[in-house]
């Protein structure tokens, strides 16, 4: 089988692709939970990032909740395409809890957004190895990384996997619609 996408479309995708973020649920009360709700709820405003920062600075958090709060603050930054700042938070999350797959998904997404596709691929593979709550997001982001590396077949297969895991998700369906599959 042969997989093709138009080169112009691939270039546009790499520039305009929106990654999928994986937030971390923080249980309990306080600012860390408010930060979690903002990240899970799709917020983008800087005021929510400030809540996350206050939680990290002033609340006594378990290692998982501290790492999760770094992930959630990074997700808020990632949505605003502040890739290097988001990367800092994902690095801190990984330093705090190296087995938190969501930190790797998001660090991978930040790398893809920064057009560092090979770095993104490494992190996305690590996230899938560790396990994540929403693996379809890791497959979607990995598909974007593969496209950036001109591995069209792998990208196609990962978009398919994302749809298989979450059939109602429209974004991977849109990406898959750009492909033409033929025989050699």
N, C-alpha and C positions, 0 to 999 in steps of 0.2 A: 504494500500500500504506500501511497505517496500523499503527503500532507503539504498543502500550500496555503499561504495567505499572501495577499498583495503586499509588496514591500512598503508602499506608502502607508498602508493601514498599520503595518507592524511598527513603523517609526512613530506614527501618531499614537498608537497604543502605549508605547514606552514613555512618551512624553505626558500623556493625559491619563494614564491608568490610575484608577483609584483602588487602593488596596483594601483588604478587609482586615479589621482590627479585632483582636480577641481580648476582651476585658476580663477582669477577675472580680468575682463577687466577694465582698468583705462583709462578714456577718457581725452584728453587734450594733453599737450606736456610735454616735460621734461623727467627727469630720471624715474619718477614713471610709465610713459607710456612705456618707454623702458624696464623697469622691467616687466611690464605686457606682453609685446610682447615676451620677452624671456621665461616667464613661459608658455604662451599660445603656443609658438612655440616649446616646448619640450627641451629647452636648459638645460644643466647640468653644464656648466663650472662656476667656482667660480667667474670669472670676471663679470658675470651677477648678481651674488649675491651682488657684490660690488656696482653695479649700484643701486640696490634696497636699500642698506644701505645708499648710498649718498642721494637718494631721501628722505628717512625717516629723515635723519639728516639735510637736507638743504632746502627742498621744503615745501611750505605752501600747505597742502593737506586738503581736506574735511575729515570728520571722515570716510566716506565710502572708499575714496581713500587711506587713511592712513591704515585702516584695510586691504584693498585689497592688498596693497603693502607688508604688513606683510605676508599675505597669499601667495602671489607670491614668496616672498623670501623663505618662508618655503617650497613651492613646489620645488624650485630649490634644496634645501637641501634634501628634501624627495627623489628626484630622485637619489641622491648620497647615499641614505640609512643612512643619518645622522639624525636618528630618534629623539634623544633628543634635538638637536639643532633646528630641524624643529618644534618640539613640542613647544619650547619656542616662536617661531614666531606665531604659531597658537593661543597660549594662549594670546599673546599680541593683536592679531587681535580680539579675543573674548572680551578682556577687553575694546578695543576701540569701537567695534560695536557688541554687544552681539546677535544681530539678523541676522548676516551674516552666512547663512547656509554653505557656502563653507569652512569657517574656521573649522566648526565641521566635515565636510567630511574629510578634510585633517588631522585634529587632530586624528580622528578615524583611518585613514589609517596609521598614524605614530604609533599609539598604536598597531594596527594589526602587523605592521612590527616589533615592539618590543615584539611581542608575548603576549601582554596584551589585550587579546581578549575581555574580559568583558568591559574594559574601552572603547575600540574601538566601541563595540556594542552600548553603551550608547550615544556616540557622533554621531554615524551614524543615530541612531533613532532620535536624536535631529535635525540633518541636514534635514532629511526627513520631520519632523514636521514643520520646518521653511520654507522649500522650497529651492530648489537649481536649477540652470540653467541646470545641467546635472544629473538628478536623477539616471540614469543608473549607474553612477560611485559610488553613495552611495549604491545602491543595490549590486553591485559587491563587494565592500569592506565589506559590511555587510555579504555577503555570505562567504567571507574569515573568518570573525570573527566567524560566526556560525560554520564553519568547525573546527576552532580552539577550539571551545567549545563542539565539538562532537555532534552538532545538525545538523545532515546530512539532514534531511527533510527540515528544514528552509533554509539551504544553497542551496539546490537544487531549492527551490521555488524562492529564490532571484536571482540565476543565470538565471533562466527562465525569471524573471521580467526584468533583465538587457537586455536580448536579445529582449524581447518584446518592450522595449523602444528604443533600437538601434539595429535593426536586422543585420546591417552590421558589428557589432563589433565582432571580432573573439575570443578575450580572454575568454569571458564567455562561448562561444560555446565549446572551448577546455576544460574548466573546467567541463562543463556539460557532455561532452563525457566520463568522467571517472566514471560516475554514472551508477548503474544498478538499475532499478526499477522493483519490483516484487509485488506479492500479498501475504498477510499473510493468 
